[in-house]
Structures are given as structure tokens and as C-alpha cells.
């Protein structure tokens, strides 16, 4: 089998454009290579489906790939809401730095409960000075919060979870089984995923990037969120090309509807931590019974083995844990954590998830057994840590007007402009007929199956 497991060889695709995101790490090189992974697996799928007689050429625009690792959508005449809660951020404790991730109400309440303060940034900063970072990290995590102490690369590599990461593959493939792909006569070389149904149970940020990518080459993506859920700081960016519906999975009716959607899906992408789907009653055996012919790809923050496999995490926290923010601090000659200029772990993992979906589809089209793919932000961090950085004096920071498509996009949040696609195949241009919608604006049904 040839399921994707690594970044493609740089000689196997064409690169145009130049420059780099300013960083201690090879962020732009990772961006280009992750887009190329999508392109190569898409090309392989097209051959497997007999949409082309030979693999189309893959071209990645290096500058645009770097820009897509930031925000792809620029509002016109209005501003995107802040990505961060007022309490979120880096704080100095008694013996080091720690980051609080408080965008979700329950995570904010957990941190405030441990610190015994109100939701006031100055009060939080003052309370933190009395804590050792290791003790505070342990206490907030035990309370159900999300936080990470800043560690050096050396400390992370000696940490039990850091050692576990050295054993995790970049893309872990598990549970092999034979599947039969549904016929999709509407698929073409121009829109190779046309008619493919992708059920998306992911949230900020890697998973939504994966499904946005699949939508760009024709997939019908249905995103499911709990009633009332919102991510206003990122939704105009990541809901591009998707139908977005609310569904209460903790209710019998909601779970019944989800199971019906899953039974009709070709691809299932989710970001639940180990055991979380089981707790909802959607065990591996249940998923196999409901949707035996699905492709399934998932991710978590800290990997799939080791003591932190069940830990809540986000890109910014993994950067603190894995030594990225500390390495950035040294590189920048700064006195505080210096993260990557963009949330590159999320973006890279998202594009690798999309590549994994395409890889599994290609294997199934050839009659081979497939497996479920597992990825993690922490394992992607290890990939970034060893990636070689190219020498360049041209910084890529902000997009120019020429980087955006001319036609404005009427997103559900307001009008704006979208970056031009960074990836193209000789037969295929990425485009999204559906603008970015707000969450909960569609019904939890497959649009092509509506009566």
C-alpha cells in the first residue's frame, strides 16, 4: 500500500513564488510542502478513478501557501472579531512562563477557579506570580482547563509525552478494512471530488482547514456543531465551501440524525479526543456498522500514546509545550515566549489530514484495504522542528491586493476578498462555489439528498 505518511519529495512538484514567514522555523517551507502533499494525493486519486490517464502536474505558489497559513479572508469595510478571549495569553509565574487558553467558557472558568480570581486580566497576572508553572499547569488541567507551561526543546524531548511523540508516526494508520467506494459519475478531472459527501465534526482549526481544502476540489462538506456554537474569529475563514448545521448530539434525536448522516457519508472527519466518541455511544464498532464504506480521519493535540494523549490542547499550547515558543524567544532575542507568526501546526495538520483522506480514497479505488488516519498537532511540531529552512531576505507577512481574487465574496459575516488558491494541478483549479457561511445556517441533511 502507498498510504501517505510523509511530506512529498521536493523534486516531485513545481514551486513558484518566493520569500518566507519570519521565524526560527521553516514555516513557509512547511506550508508549501503540506499543500504539495494534498496535490500529490489528489493526482494519485484522479488516476485511480480513471479521471486522467496520467498523474497531472502539481504546482504550489510558495507565497500564497505562506499566506494561506494565516487568514485567507480579508473583510471589506468591517473587522473580524478578535480570535482571543480577554484572559487568554502568556503570563509569567514564579519560575517561568505559562499560557492560558480561555476562549471556551468552561476553560476560562477552570483557570479562574484554580487562581481564585475574577475574570480580570490584571488580577489573573497578579495571582499567577505566586504559582510555580508545573503546579499551575497540573491544577488547571485537572480542573478541566486548557493551559501549557513553556518548555525548552530539550525539556520537551526528555518529557514523557515528548518521548512518546518520537514514536508516533506523522500520519498513523489503524484498523485496516476493505471498503467499496460509492459511484460518483459527476466527478471530473476539473472537480475530482464532486459528489463526495464529507461529514465534518471538527472545530478550530486544523480539521476545518482539512475539510475546507476538500471542498475546494468539489466535496460536499456538511459541518455539524452544537446548538449556539460559534467561533466568530475564524468562521469566515474556515467555513468556506461548507454547509453548516447545528445538532445536539447529547439528545437521542440528535444522535439518531447524526447516525443517519454518517450512514450516507463517504468521509468522516472529526477531532474528538480518545474515548470521546465512545462516550457518545458512537464506538468504533458502531461506526463500522453504520458506515462500513467510510474513510475516517481524525486528530488530537498531543498524540495518540503517552500520558498526555487525552489532554486538551490547541496550537498555541502545543507551541509552548514542545519548545517552539522558547526557541522563538531565543531566536528573536526576546524576554518572553515568541510563538510562530501563524498557527502553523494547525494549518499543516489540516492539509495533511486532507492528504490522508485523498490517499485513503485512492487506495480504496484501487481495490486495496484502507485504514483510519490519526494525526496530532504535537507530532506536526516535531516535523516542523527538523525541517530545513531556506535562506531568503524576503519576508512574507501581509498579503498584497494582488494576492486576492478580484471577485468579492459575500460571506455570511460580510463581504470581503479571498486569497487566490495556492495549489493547482494541470487539470484542476481549486475554487469554492459556496461562500463562507455562518454556523447553523443549514439543516442537518445532505443537500444533494434533500427530497
Secondary structure, 3 states (H helix, E strand, C coil): CCCCCCCCCHHHCEEECCCECCCCCCHHHHHHHHHHHHHHHHHHHHHHCCCCCCCCCEEEEHHHHHHHCCCCEEECCCCCCCCCCCCCEEEECCCCEEEECCCCHHHHHHHHHHHCCCCCHHHHHHHHCCCCHHHHHHHHHHCCCCEEECCCHHHHHHCHHHHHHCCCCCCEEEEEECCCCCCCCCCCCCCCCCCCEEEEECCCCHHHHHHHHHHCCCCEEEEEECCCCCCCCCHHHHCCCEEEEECCCCCHHHHHHHHHHHHCCCEEEECCCCCHHHHCCCCHHHHHHHCCCCEEEEEECCCCCCCCCCCCCCHHHHHHHCCHHHHHHHHHCCCCCCCCCCCHHHHHHHHHHHHHHHHHHHHHHCCCCEEEEEEEHHHHHHHHHHCCCCCCCCECCCCCHHHECCCCEEECCEEEEEECCCEEECCEECCCCCCCCCCCCECCCCHHHCC
